[in-house]
Amino acid sequence: MTGDRKAVRRPGGRRTQLEIHEQTPLGAAYVRSLMRSQLRTGLAALAVLALPVVTLPLFLGALRSPATTWAVLGFACYPVLVALAWAYVRRAERNERDFARLVRGAEHPHERIGPLPAPRRADDGHGAA
């Protein structure tokens, strides 16, 4: 037995997911915006890392003590690198969460983003075809 087709109201985010999945110009613009924000995050982390790396030889030259130089190189550099990596990962994950929220739409902020569903079959599952 077949019934009349009912209009299904789709959430706003599903259209955006479809745009991205089908690689339309609008979907490409969304993906480019994510890539730009991730690039900015990476370049900012690189700039923050470059400052100590460039000034480190000047700082070590001013110490004039081999033991202090080795202590700085062996111990003091790593907490700075770990803190920078931690901040970078948090920012990159925030960019991805913001992108996922944008794709989902404001109507469904807690809906999980996953693969697009398979197309529905013509029968509604209430009998043999």
DSSP file (Angstrom, degrees, kcal/mol; ACC not computed):
  #  RESIDUE AA STRUCTURE BP1 BP2  ACC     N-H-->O    O-->H-N    N-H-->O    O-->H-N    TCO  KAPPA ALPHA  PHI   PSI    X-CA   Y-CA   Z-CA
    1    1 A M              0   0    0      0, 0.0     2,-0.4     0, 0.0   123,-0.3   0.000 360.0 360.0 360.0 132.4    0.0    0.0    0.0
    2    2 A T        -     0   0    0    121,-0.1     2,-0.2   122,-0.0   121,-0.1  -0.864 360.0-158.3-113.6 149.1    1.4    3.4   -0.9
    3    3 A G        -     0   0    0     -2,-0.4     2,-0.1     1,-0.1     3,-0.0  -0.634  33.6 -76.0-116.6 175.9    0.4    6.7    0.6
    4    4 A D        -     0   0    0     -2,-0.2     2,-0.3     1,-0.1    -1,-0.1  -0.433  52.7-106.4 -70.4 146.3    0.6   10.2   -0.5
    5    5 A R        -     0   0    0     -2,-0.1     2,-0.4    -3,-0.0    -1,-0.1  -0.572  35.0-146.2 -73.9 134.4    4.0   11.8   -0.3
    6    6 A K        -     0   0    0     -2,-0.3     2,-0.4    -3,-0.0    -1,-0.0  -0.795  19.2-109.5-102.8 145.2    4.2   14.3    2.6
    7    7 A A        -     0   0    0     -2,-0.4     2,-0.5     1,-0.0    -1,-0.0  -0.572  33.2-150.5 -71.5 129.4    6.3   17.4    2.6
    8    8 A V        -     0   0    0     -2,-0.4     2,-0.7     2,-0.0    -1,-0.0  -0.898   6.1-139.2-106.1 126.0    9.2   17.0    4.9
    9    9 A R        -     0   0    0     -2,-0.5    -2,-0.0     0, 0.0     0, 0.0  -0.753  22.0-156.2 -85.2 118.7   10.6   20.1    6.5
   10   10 A R        -     0   0    0     -2,-0.7     5,-0.0     1,-0.1    -2,-0.0  -0.728  20.9-107.0 -96.5 143.1   14.4   19.8    6.5
   11   11 A P    >>  -     0   0    0      0, 0.0     3,-0.9     0, 0.0     4,-0.8  -0.322  28.8-117.2 -63.9 152.5   16.6   21.6    8.9
   12   12 A G  H 3> S+     0   0    0      1,-0.2     4,-1.1     2,-0.2     3,-0.4   0.821 111.4  59.5 -60.4 -32.9   18.5   24.6    7.5
   13   13 A G  H 3> S+     0   0    0     91,-0.9     4,-2.4     1,-0.2    -1,-0.2   0.793  92.6  65.3 -69.0 -28.2   21.8   23.0    8.2
   14   14 A R  H <> S+     0   0    0     -3,-0.9     4,-2.3     1,-0.2    -1,-0.2   0.876  99.6  52.8 -64.1 -36.3   21.1   20.0    6.0
   15   15 A R  H  X S+     0   0    0     -4,-0.8     4,-2.4    -3,-0.4    -1,-0.2   0.911 109.0  49.4 -64.3 -41.2   21.1   22.2    2.9
   16   16 A T  H  X S+     0   0    0     -4,-1.1     4,-2.1    87,-0.3    -2,-0.2   0.908 110.3  50.4 -64.6 -41.2   24.4   23.7    3.9
   17   17 A Q  H  X S+     0   0    0     -4,-2.4     4,-2.9    86,-0.4    -1,-0.2   0.901 110.5  50.2 -61.6 -40.0   25.8   20.1    4.3
   18   18 A L  H  X S+     0   0    0     -4,-2.3     4,-2.7     2,-0.2    -2,-0.2   0.895 107.3  53.7 -65.8 -39.7   24.4   19.2    0.9
   19   19 A E  H  <>S+     0   0    0     -4,-2.4     5,-2.1     2,-0.2     4,-0.4   0.913 113.7  42.8 -60.0 -42.6   26.1   22.3   -0.6
   20   20 A I  H ><5S+     0   0    0     -4,-2.1     3,-0.9     3,-0.2    -2,-0.2   0.924 114.1  50.6 -69.4 -44.7   29.4   21.3    0.8
   21   21 A H  H 3<5S+     0   0    0     -4,-2.9    -2,-0.2     1,-0.3    -1,-0.2   0.884 113.6  44.4 -62.4 -39.7   29.0   17.6   -0.1
   22   22 A E  T 3<5S-     0   0    0     -4,-2.7    -1,-0.3    -5,-0.2    -2,-0.2   0.458 108.1-127.1 -86.2   0.1   28.1   18.4   -3.7
   23   23 A Q  T < 5 +     0   0    0     -3,-0.9    -3,-0.2    -4,-0.4    -4,-0.1   0.894  45.9 168.1  56.7  46.7   30.9   20.9   -4.0
   24   24 A T     >< -     0   0    0     -5,-2.1     4,-2.8    -6,-0.2     5,-0.2  -0.350  53.1 -98.7 -77.3 168.3   28.7   23.8   -5.2
   25   25 A P  H  > S+     0   0    0      0, 0.0     4,-1.8     0, 0.0     5,-0.1   0.882 126.8  49.5 -57.2 -38.0   30.2   27.3   -5.3
   26   26 A L  H  > S+     0   0    0      2,-0.2     4,-2.0     1,-0.2     5,-0.1   0.921 111.4  48.4 -67.1 -42.6   28.5   28.1   -1.9
   27   27 A G  H  > S+     0   0    0     -8,-0.4     4,-2.3     1,-0.2    -1,-0.2   0.890 110.0  52.4 -62.6 -39.2   29.8   24.9   -0.4
   28   28 A A  H  X S+     0   0    0     -4,-2.8     4,-2.6     1,-0.2    -1,-0.2   0.867 106.6  53.7 -65.1 -35.3   33.3   25.8   -1.7
   29   29 A A  H  X S+     0   0    0     -4,-1.8     4,-2.0    -5,-0.2    -2,-0.2   0.904 108.3  49.8 -65.4 -40.2   33.0   29.2   -0.1
   30   30 A Y  H  X S+     0   0    0     -4,-2.0     4,-1.8     2,-0.2    -2,-0.2   0.938 112.7  46.1 -61.3 -46.8   32.2   27.6    3.3
   31   31 A V  H  X S+     0   0    0     -4,-2.3     4,-2.6     1,-0.2    -2,-0.2   0.895 110.7  53.3 -65.8 -39.8   35.2   25.2    3.0
   32   32 A R  H  X S+     0   0    0     -4,-2.6     4,-2.7     1,-0.2    -1,-0.2   0.881 106.0  54.0 -61.5 -37.2   37.5   28.1    1.9
   33   33 A S  H  X S+     0   0    0     -4,-2.0     4,-2.1     2,-0.2    -1,-0.2   0.902 109.9  46.9 -65.2 -39.1   36.4   30.1    5.0
   34   34 A L  H  X S+     0   0    0     -4,-1.8     4,-2.3     2,-0.2    -2,-0.2   0.925 112.8  49.3 -65.2 -43.5   37.3   27.1    7.2
   35   35 A M  H  X S+     0   0    0     -4,-2.6     4,-2.3     1,-0.2    -2,-0.2   0.890 110.6  50.6 -64.6 -38.4   40.7   26.8    5.5
   36   36 A R  H  X S+     0   0    0     -4,-2.7     4,-2.7     2,-0.2    -1,-0.2   0.917 110.7  48.4 -64.8 -42.7   41.4   30.5    5.8
   37   37 A S  H  X S+     0   0    0     -4,-2.1     4,-2.0     1,-0.2    -2,-0.2   0.893 112.9  48.1 -66.7 -37.1   40.7   30.5    9.5
   38   38 A Q  H  X S+     0   0    0     -4,-2.3     4,-2.3     2,-0.2    -1,-0.2   0.883 111.4  51.0 -68.6 -36.9   42.9   27.4   10.0
   39   39 A L  H  X S+     0   0    0     -4,-2.3     4,-2.8     2,-0.2     5,-0.2   0.919 109.2  50.2 -64.9 -43.5   45.6   29.1    7.9
   40   40 A R  H  X S+     0   0    0     -4,-2.7     4,-2.3     1,-0.2    -2,-0.2   0.906 110.5  50.5 -60.5 -40.7   45.4   32.2   10.1
   41   41 A T  H  X S+     0   0    0     -4,-2.0     4,-2.1     2,-0.2    -2,-0.2   0.924 112.3  46.5 -63.1 -44.7   45.7   30.1   13.2
   42   42 A G  H  X S+     0   0    0     -4,-2.3     4,-2.3     2,-0.2    -2,-0.2   0.900 112.7  48.7 -64.6 -42.2   48.7   28.3   11.9
   43   43 A L  H  X S+     0   0    0     -4,-2.8     4,-2.4     2,-0.2    -1,-0.2   0.872 110.2  51.9 -67.6 -36.0   50.4   31.5   10.8
   44   44 A A  H  X S+     0   0    0     -4,-2.3     4,-2.3    -5,-0.2    -2,-0.2   0.917 110.6  48.0 -65.1 -42.1   49.8   33.1   14.2
   45   45 A A  H  X S+     0   0    0     -4,-2.1     4,-2.1     1,-0.2    -2,-0.2   0.899 111.5  50.9 -64.2 -39.8   51.3   30.1   15.9
   46   46 A L  H  X S+     0   0    0     -4,-2.3     4,-2.5     2,-0.2    -2,-0.2   0.903 109.9  49.6 -63.5 -41.4   54.3   30.3   13.6
   47   47 A A  H  X S+     0   0    0     -4,-2.4     4,-1.5     2,-0.2    -2,-0.2   0.909 111.0  49.0 -65.1 -41.5   54.8   34.0   14.3
   48   48 A V  H  < S+     0   0    0     -4,-2.3    -1,-0.2     1,-0.2    -2,-0.2   0.872 114.6  46.2 -65.8 -35.6   54.6   33.4   18.1
   49   49 A L  H  X S+     0   0    0     -4,-2.1     4,-1.7     1,-0.2    -2,-0.2   0.855 106.8  58.5 -73.1 -35.4   57.2   30.6   17.7
   50   50 A A  H  X S+     0   0    0     -4,-2.5     4,-2.6     1,-0.2     5,-0.3   0.844  96.0  63.6 -65.9 -34.0   59.5   32.6   15.4
   51   51 A L  H  X S+     0   0    0     -4,-1.5     4,-1.9     1,-0.2    -1,-0.2   0.949 108.9  37.0 -60.1 -52.3   59.9   35.4   18.0
   52   52 A P  H  > S+     0   0    0      0, 0.0     4,-1.8     0, 0.0    -1,-0.2   0.878 115.9  54.7 -67.9 -34.1   61.7   33.2   20.6
   53   53 A V  H  < S+     0   0    0     -4,-1.7    -2,-0.2     1,-0.2    -3,-0.2   0.901 111.5  44.4 -65.4 -38.9   63.6   31.2   18.0
   54   54 A V  H  < S+     0   0    0     -4,-2.6     4,-0.4     1,-0.2    -1,-0.2   0.883 120.0  40.3 -72.1 -38.5   65.0   34.4   16.5
   55   55 A T  H  X S+     0   0    0     -4,-1.9     4,-2.2    -5,-0.3    -2,-0.2   0.621  93.7  85.6 -87.7 -11.8   65.9   36.0   19.8
   56   56 A L  H  X S+     0   0    0     -4,-1.8     4,-3.0     1,-0.2     5,-0.3   0.898  86.7  51.8 -59.4 -44.4   67.2   32.8   21.5
   57   57 A P  H  > S+     0   0    0      0, 0.0     4,-2.2     0, 0.0    -1,-0.2   0.894 110.9  49.1 -61.0 -36.9   70.7   33.0   20.2
   58   58 A L  H  > S+     0   0    0     -4,-0.4     4,-1.4     2,-0.2    -2,-0.2   0.919 113.1  47.1 -65.1 -42.4   71.0   36.6   21.4
   59   59 A F  H  X S+     0   0    0     -4,-2.2     4,-0.9     1,-0.2    -1,-0.2   0.917 113.7  46.9 -65.0 -43.7   69.7   35.5   24.8
   60   60 A L  H  X S+     0   0    0     -4,-3.0     4,-1.0     1,-0.2     3,-0.4   0.855 109.1  55.2 -69.1 -33.5   72.1   32.6   25.0
   61   61 A G  H  < S+     0   0    0     -4,-2.2    -1,-0.2    -5,-0.3    -2,-0.2   0.835 105.8  52.6 -65.6 -32.0   75.0   34.7   23.9
   62   62 A A  H  < S+     0   0    0     -4,-1.4    -1,-0.2     1,-0.2    -2,-0.2   0.714  98.8  65.1 -76.4 -20.4   74.3   37.1   26.8
   63   63 A L  H  < S-     0   0    0     -4,-0.9    -1,-0.2    -3,-0.4    -2,-0.2   0.907  74.2-169.8 -70.4 -41.2   74.3   34.3   29.4
   64   64 A R     <  +     0   0    0     -4,-1.0    -3,-0.1     1,-0.1    -1,-0.1   0.639  51.2 106.1  59.8  18.2   78.0   33.4   28.9
   65   65 A S     >  -     0   0    0     -5,-0.3     4,-2.5     1,-0.1     5,-0.2  -0.971  58.6-156.6-128.6 117.7   77.6   30.3   31.0
   66   66 A P  H  > S+     0   0    0      0, 0.0     4,-2.4     0, 0.0     5,-0.2   0.875  95.7  53.1 -60.2 -36.8   77.6   26.9   29.3
   67   67 A A  H  > S+     0   0    0      2,-0.2     4,-2.0     1,-0.2     5,-0.1   0.921 111.6  44.7 -66.0 -42.5   75.7   25.3   32.1
   68   68 A T  H  > S+     0   0    0      2,-0.2     4,-2.6     1,-0.2    -1,-0.2   0.887 111.4  54.3 -67.8 -38.1   72.9   27.9   32.0
   69   69 A T  H  X S+     0   0    0     -4,-2.5     4,-2.7     1,-0.2    -2,-0.2   0.936 110.5  45.5 -60.6 -46.5   72.8   27.7   28.2
   70   70 A W  H  X S+     0   0    0     -4,-2.4     4,-2.9     2,-0.2     5,-0.2   0.867 111.6  52.9 -65.8 -36.1   72.3   23.9   28.4
   71   71 A A  H  X>S+     0   0    0     -4,-2.0     4,-2.4     2,-0.2     5,-1.2   0.922 111.4  45.9 -65.1 -42.5   69.7   24.3   31.1
   72   72 A V  I  <>S+     0   0    0     -4,-2.6     5,-1.4     3,-0.2     4,-0.3   0.940 118.1  42.6 -64.6 -46.1   67.7   26.8   29.0
   73   73 A L  I  <5S+     0   0    0     -4,-2.7    -2,-0.2    -5,-0.2    -1,-0.2   0.875 120.7  42.0 -67.7 -36.5   68.0   24.6   25.9
   74   74 A G  I  <5S+     0   0    0     -4,-2.9    -2,-0.2    -5,-0.2    -1,-0.2   0.796 134.6   6.0 -82.9 -29.3   67.2   21.4   27.8
   75   75 A F  I  <5S+     0   0    0     -4,-2.4     3,-0.2    -5,-0.2    -3,-0.2   0.747 119.8  55.2-125.2 -41.8   64.4   22.5   30.1
   76   76 A A  I  ><S+     0   0    0     -5,-1.2     4,-0.8    -4,-0.3    -3,-0.2   0.773 102.8  56.8 -75.6 -25.5   63.1   26.0   29.6
   77   77 A C  H  ><S+     0   0    0     -5,-1.4     4,-2.1     1,-0.2    -1,-0.2   0.857  97.3  61.9 -74.1 -34.2   62.3   25.7   25.9
   78   78 A Y  H  > S+     0   0    0      1,-0.2     4,-2.8    -3,-0.2     5,-0.2   0.892  98.4  51.8 -68.2 -42.0   59.9   22.7   26.2
   79   79 A P  H  > S+     0   0    0      0, 0.0     4,-2.4     0, 0.0    -1,-0.2   0.891 111.0  50.7 -60.5 -35.0   57.2   24.2   28.4
   80   80 A V  H  X S+     0   0    0     -4,-0.8     4,-2.3     2,-0.2    -2,-0.2   0.928 112.0  46.5 -65.7 -44.0   57.0   27.2   25.9
   81   81 A L  H  X S+     0   0    0     -4,-2.1     4,-2.5     2,-0.2    -1,-0.2   0.899 112.9  49.3 -65.3 -40.2   56.7   24.8   23.0
   82   82 A V  H  X S+     0   0    0     -4,-2.8     4,-2.6     2,-0.2    -2,-0.2   0.916 111.3  49.3 -65.6 -42.4   54.0   22.7   24.8
   83   83 A A  H  X S+     0   0    0     -4,-2.4     4,-2.4    -5,-0.2    -2,-0.2   0.906 112.3  48.3 -63.5 -41.1   52.0   25.8   25.7
   84   84 A L  H  X S+     0   0    0     -4,-2.3     4,-2.4     2,-0.2    -2,-0.2   0.922 112.8  47.5 -64.6 -43.9   52.1   27.0   22.1
   85   85 A A  H  X S+     0   0    0     -4,-2.5     4,-2.6     2,-0.2     5,-0.2   0.906 111.6  51.1 -63.9 -41.2   51.1   23.6   20.8
   86   86 A W  H  X S+     0   0    0     -4,-2.6     4,-2.3     1,-0.2    -2,-0.2   0.930 111.8  46.6 -61.7 -46.2   48.3   23.4   23.3
   87   87 A A  H  X S+     0   0    0     -4,-2.4     4,-2.2     1,-0.2    -2,-0.2   0.893 112.4  51.1 -64.1 -40.2   47.0   26.9   22.4
   88   88 A Y  H  X S+     0   0    0     -4,-2.4     4,-2.6     2,-0.2    -2,-0.2   0.931 110.9  47.1 -63.0 -46.2   47.2   26.1   18.7
   89   89 A V  H  X S+     0   0    0     -4,-2.6     4,-2.5     1,-0.2     5,-0.2   0.912 111.6  51.0 -64.9 -41.8   45.3   22.8   19.0
   90   90 A R  H  X S+     0   0    0     -4,-2.3     4,-2.0    -5,-0.2    -1,-0.2   0.914 112.8  46.0 -61.1 -42.2   42.5   24.5   21.1
   91   91 A R  H  X S+     0   0    0     -4,-2.2     4,-2.3     2,-0.2    -2,-0.2   0.903 112.2  50.2 -68.6 -40.5   42.1   27.3   18.5
   92   92 A A  H  X S+     0   0    0     -4,-2.6     4,-1.9     1,-0.2    -2,-0.2   0.904 111.7  48.3 -64.9 -40.2   42.1   24.9   15.6
   93   93 A E  H  X S+     0   0    0     -4,-2.5     4,-2.5     2,-0.2    -1,-0.2   0.876 109.7  52.8 -66.9 -36.5   39.4   22.8   17.3
   94   94 A R  H  X S+     0   0    0     -4,-2.0     4,-2.7    -5,-0.2    -2,-0.2   0.899 106.9  52.8 -64.4 -40.1   37.4   25.9   18.1
   95   95 A N  H  X S+     0   0    0     -4,-2.3     4,-2.2     1,-0.2    -2,-0.2   0.925 111.0  46.8 -59.2 -43.8   37.6   26.8   14.4
   96   96 A E  H  X S+     0   0    0     -4,-1.9     4,-2.6     2,-0.2    -2,-0.2   0.886 111.5  50.4 -67.9 -38.6   36.2   23.4   13.4
   97   97 A R  H  X S+     0   0    0     -4,-2.5     4,-2.5     2,-0.2    -2,-0.2   0.917 110.9  49.4 -63.6 -42.3   33.5   23.6   16.1
   98   98 A D  H  X S+     0   0    0     -4,-2.7     4,-2.2     2,-0.2    -2,-0.2   0.898 111.9  48.9 -63.1 -39.8   32.4   27.0   14.8
   99   99 A F  H  X S+     0   0    0     -4,-2.2     4,-2.5     2,-0.2    -2,-0.2   0.918 111.2  49.3 -65.1 -43.8   32.4   25.7   11.2
  100  100 A A  H  X S+     0   0    0     -4,-2.6     4,-2.7     1,-0.2    -2,-0.2   0.893 111.0  50.3 -63.4 -39.3   30.3   22.7   12.3
  101  101 A R  H  X S+     0   0    0     -4,-2.5     4,-2.0     2,-0.2    -1,-0.2   0.893 110.6  50.0 -64.8 -39.7   27.9   25.0   14.1
  102  102 A L  H  < S+     0   0    0     -4,-2.2    -2,-0.2     2,-0.2    -1,-0.2   0.908 113.1  45.9 -63.7 -42.3   27.6   27.1   11.0
  103  103 A V  H  < S+     0   0    0     -4,-2.5   -86,-0.4     1,-0.2   -87,-0.3   0.897 112.7  49.9 -69.2 -40.7   27.0   24.1    8.8
  104  104 A R  H  < S-     0   0    0     -4,-2.7   -91,-0.9    -5,-0.2     4,-0.2   0.869 108.4-133.7 -65.3 -36.2   24.4   22.7   11.2
  105  105 A G    ><  -     0   0    0     -4,-2.0     3,-0.6    -5,-0.2    -1,-0.1  -0.134  24.0 -80.5  96.2 161.6   22.5   25.9   11.4
  106  106 A A  T 3  S+     0   0    0      1,-0.2    -1,-0.1    -4,-0.1    -4,-0.1   0.720 120.5  68.2 -72.4 -21.5   21.3   27.8   14.4
  107  107 A E  T 3  S+     0   0    0      1,-0.3    -1,-0.2    -3,-0.2    -2,-0.1   0.841 109.7  30.8 -68.4 -33.3   18.1   25.6   14.7
  108  108 A H    X   +     0   0    0     -3,-0.6     3,-1.0    -4,-0.2    -1,-0.3  -0.606  65.2 158.6-127.3  70.0   20.0   22.5   15.7
  109  109 A P  T 3  S+     0   0    0      0, 0.0    -1,-0.1     0, 0.0    -2,-0.1   0.736  78.7  43.9 -69.9 -20.0   23.1   23.4   17.7
  110  110 A H  T 3  S+     0   0    0      2,-0.1     2,-0.2    -6,-0.1    -2,-0.0   0.393  82.5 118.9-106.2   4.3   23.5   20.0   19.4
  111  111 A E    <   -     0   0    0     -3,-1.0     2,-0.2     1,-0.1    -7,-0.1  -0.498  68.6-116.8 -71.7 136.2   22.8   17.8   16.4
  112  112 A R        -     0   0    0     -2,-0.2     2,-0.5     1,-0.1    -1,-0.1  -0.533  21.6-130.3 -75.6 135.9   25.8   15.6   15.5
  113  113 A I        +     0   0    0     -2,-0.2    -1,-0.1     3,-0.0     3,-0.1  -0.743  46.3 144.0 -84.9 128.9   27.4   16.2   12.1
  114  114 A G        -     0   0    0     -2,-0.5     0, 0.0     1,-0.1     0, 0.0  -0.761  51.6 -47.5-145.8-168.0   27.8   12.9   10.2
  115  115 A P        -     0   0    0      0, 0.0    -1,-0.1     0, 0.0     3,-0.1  -0.297  68.1 -92.8 -67.5 156.0   27.6   11.5    6.7
  116  116 A L        -     0   0    0      1,-0.1    -3,-0.0   -99,-0.1  -102,-0.0  -0.422  48.8-105.1 -66.9 143.3   24.7   12.4    4.6
  117  117 A P        -     0   0    0      0, 0.0    -1,-0.1     0, 0.0     3,-0.1  -0.311  36.6-100.8 -70.0 155.2   21.8    9.9    4.8
  118  118 A A        -     0   0    0      1,-0.1     0, 0.0    -3,-0.1     0, 0.0  -0.418  49.2 -90.1 -70.2 149.7   21.2    7.5    1.9
  119  119 A P        -     0   0    0      0, 0.0     2,-0.1     0, 0.0    -1,-0.1  -0.300  47.4-108.6 -60.4 145.6   18.4    8.4   -0.4
  120  120 A R        -     0   0    0      1,-0.1     2,-0.1    -3,-0.1     4,-0.1  -0.450  29.8-119.9 -76.2 148.8   15.0    7.0    0.6
  121  121 A R        -     0   0    0      2,-0.2    -1,-0.1    -2,-0.1     0, 0.0  -0.426  23.9-110.7 -82.6 164.1   13.5    4.2   -1.5
  122  122 A A  S    S+     0   0    0     -2,-0.1     2,-0.1     2,-0.0    -1,-0.1   0.869  98.9  71.0 -65.6 -38.2   10.2    4.5   -3.2
  123  123 A D  S    S-     0   0    0      1,-0.1    -2,-0.2  -121,-0.1  -121,-0.1  -0.455  77.3-138.9 -79.9 157.2    8.4    2.1   -0.9
  124  124 A D        -     0   0    0   -123,-0.3    -1,-0.1    -2,-0.1    -2,-0.0   0.304  45.3-104.6 -99.9   8.9    7.7    3.1    2.7
  125  125 A G  S    S+     0   0    0      2,-0.2     3,-0.1     1,-0.1    -2,-0.0   0.560  90.4 113.8  85.4   8.8    8.5   -0.2    4.3
  126  126 A H  S    S-     0   0    0   -125,-0.2     2,-0.3     1,-0.1    -1,-0.1  -0.090  83.0 -17.0-104.4  34.6    4.9   -1.3    5.0
  127  127 A G  S    S-     0   0    0      0, 0.0    -2,-0.2     0, 0.0     2,-0.2  -0.873  86.7 -55.2 154.1 174.4    4.7   -4.2    2.6
  128  128 A A              0   0    0     -2,-0.3    -2,-0.0     1,-0.1     0, 0.0  -0.501 360.0 360.0 -81.2 150.8    6.2   -5.9   -0.4
  129  129 A A              0   0    0     -2,-0.2    -1,-0.1    -6,-0.0     0, 0.0   0.444 360.0 360.0 -86.0 360.0    6.8   -4.0   -3.6
